[in-house]
């Protein structure tokens, strides 16, 4: 197995590495209703796509993510995949 220089290290196929997943949780805000007072998070390390119609989605009590949290979430997701 060939290795790159230490300054340009990149994991190779089959390498086992340590990753700190804590930066991947973005604070969305404080929940209301049944979870009142609890912090809500957007978990960016497991992006998924769902058919919201087939799964009978309903609005969340928090309504929408604020601009700052949305920008932070996009930045974290950009570390995983290029969103542009």
C-alpha positions as CSV (number, residue, x, y, z in Angstrom):
1,X,0.0,0.0,0.0
2,X,1.5,3.3,-1.0
3,X,1.2,6.3,1.3
4,X,1.3,10.0,0.4
5,X,3.5,12.5,2.1
6,X,2.5,13.3,5.7
7,X,1.4,16.8,4.8
8,X,-1.0,15.5,2.1
9,X,-2.2,12.4,3.9
10,X,-5.5,10.9,2.7
11,X,-7.0,7.6,3.9
12,X,-6.6,4.8,1.4
13,X,-9.1,2.1,0.6
14,X,-9.5,-0.3,3.6
15,X,-7.8,2.1,6.0
16,X,-9.4,2.4,9.4
17,X,-9.6,6.0,10.7
18,X,-10.9,8.0,13.6
19,X,-13.5,10.7,12.9
20,X,-15.0,13.1,15.5
21,X,-18.7,13.2,14.4
22,X,-19.7,15.9,17.0
23,X,-19.2,18.9,14.5
24,X,-21.9,17.2,12.3
25,X,-24.8,18.1,14.6
26,X,-26.1,21.6,14.0
27,X,-28.2,23.3,16.7
28,X,-31.6,24.0,15.2
29,X,-33.1,25.7,18.2
30,X,-35.1,25.0,21.3
31,X,-38.2,22.8,20.8
32,X,-41.7,23.6,21.8
33,X,-44.8,21.4,22.5
34,X,-44.1,17.9,23.9
35,X,-40.3,18.5,23.9
36,X,-40.4,22.0,25.3
37,X,-37.1,23.4,26.4
38,X,-35.0,20.6,24.8
39,X,-32.4,21.5,22.1
40,X,-33.2,20.3,18.6
41,X,-30.4,19.4,16.1
42,X,-30.0,18.8,12.4
43,X,-27.9,15.7,12.0
44,X,-25.8,16.4,8.9
45,X,-23.7,13.2,9.0
46,X,-26.6,11.0,7.7
47,X,-28.2,12.9,4.8
48,X,-31.3,11.1,3.5
49,X,-34.0,11.8,0.9
50,X,-37.6,10.8,1.7
51,X,-40.8,11.0,-0.3
52,X,-42.6,13.3,2.0
53,X,-46.0,12.6,0.4
54,X,-45.7,8.8,0.7
55,X,-44.6,9.2,4.3
56,X,-47.4,11.5,5.1
57,X,-45.2,14.3,6.4
58,X,-46.6,17.0,8.7
59,X,-45.1,20.4,9.7
60,X,-42.7,20.5,12.7
61,X,-43.7,22.9,15.6
62,X,-40.5,24.8,15.0
63,X,-41.7,25.8,11.5
64,X,-38.4,26.6,9.8
65,X,-34.6,26.6,10.4
66,X,-33.2,30.1,11.0
67,X,-30.8,31.5,8.4
68,X,-27.7,31.1,10.6
69,X,-28.4,27.4,11.4
70,X,-29.3,26.7,7.8
71,X,-26.0,28.3,6.6
72,X,-24.1,26.2,9.2
73,X,-25.9,23.0,8.2
74,X,-25.0,23.7,4.5
75,X,-21.4,24.2,5.4
76,X,-21.2,21.0,7.3
77,X,-23.0,19.1,4.5
78,X,-20.5,20.6,2.0
79,X,-17.7,18.8,4.0
80,X,-19.5,15.5,3.1
81,X,-20.7,16.3,-0.5
82,X,-20.5,19.3,-2.8
83,X,-23.8,21.2,-2.6
84,X,-22.4,24.2,-4.5
